[in-house]
Amino acid sequence: MKAAPFAYVRPSSLADAIAELAQTGGGGKVIAGGQSLAPVLAMRLARPDTLVDINSVEELGELARADGHLNIGATVRQRRVERSPLSQAVPLLRLALPWVGHRELRSRGTVCGSLAHADPAAELPAVACCLDAELTLTGPKGPRQVQAREFFGGAMTTALGPDEILTSVRMPVADAGEGFGFAEIARRHGDFALAGVAVRVQLHAQGSKATMTAFGVSDRPVTRDVSAQLAAAVTCAGAAPADRIKEQISAVVDEMTDTDGDVHASRDYRRRLLGILAGRELSKAYEHARRGSDEVGT
């Protein structure tokens, strides 16, 4: 199939891009990489009146580390982030990016584009929620900041207004004493996940915290604090075996998995996958965080 007819504009400034989008009266769509939007257009699941191409807006191409965060602009390609030394400061992002589609798709697809598309089985929305990243949405009234956990309203539904552009995302850099884990199960590499998990474990003198975000098992990324469950799984030797964690988080995993299932996998199958993945990745993240804490203390 081919896309329905549409107008095309390519403004060179953010102000012009916002003005062009506002003029469409809600009938416009922003395009950067197009790896999510183009298939939707081709299948005529969306029929925008106008495409606003933001690739010529230079200020949206920023990839920089500042104030304890990695700032990623709206036109920054996933492949650029994957290969940049700057992204080493955000280990969870580095762990997740190789799972996003295929290399060729990441060479065009953008980080912000994946977030704006909000597929419930996508990897980057889960990463943003696990890290509690901050998104900047810019419209005619200026920019506003929204936390990732408040941005996703459901499948392909976000807090982004029809006249707003997701101009950047800020992800916190990792501190010593933090560990991360990421895993998913898909029918083939590059497919959307049947179930997946992103985890963050923080072990500091002032206390410990464990965060788990599941994707592919609900209509949006689902984030829970599992600090108590992880603490209960820690043995006298200070280790946190995956099987003990899996047992402790079983009730949380069951609550997080609220999909009805589909032709690819049932709810029960997805729940079992999530439990196994979460137990394993939390165990790994805990060990990484513990080693980091030990190194700081020596």
ABEGO torsion letter per residue (X at the ends): XBBBBBBBBBBABAAAAAAAAAAAGGABBBBBAGAAAAAAAAAGABBBABBBBAAABAAAABBBBBGGBBBBBAABBAAAAAABAAAAABAAAAAAAAABEBAAAAAABBAAAAAAAGBAABAAAAAAAAAGBBBBBBBAAEBBBBBAAAABAEBGBBABBAABBBABBBBBBBBBGBBBBBBBBBABBGBBBABBBBBBBBBBAAEBBBBBBBBGABABBBBBBAAAAAAAABBAAGBBBAAAAAAAAAAAAAAABABAEBAABBAAAAAAAAAAAAAAAAAAAAAAAAAAAAAAAX
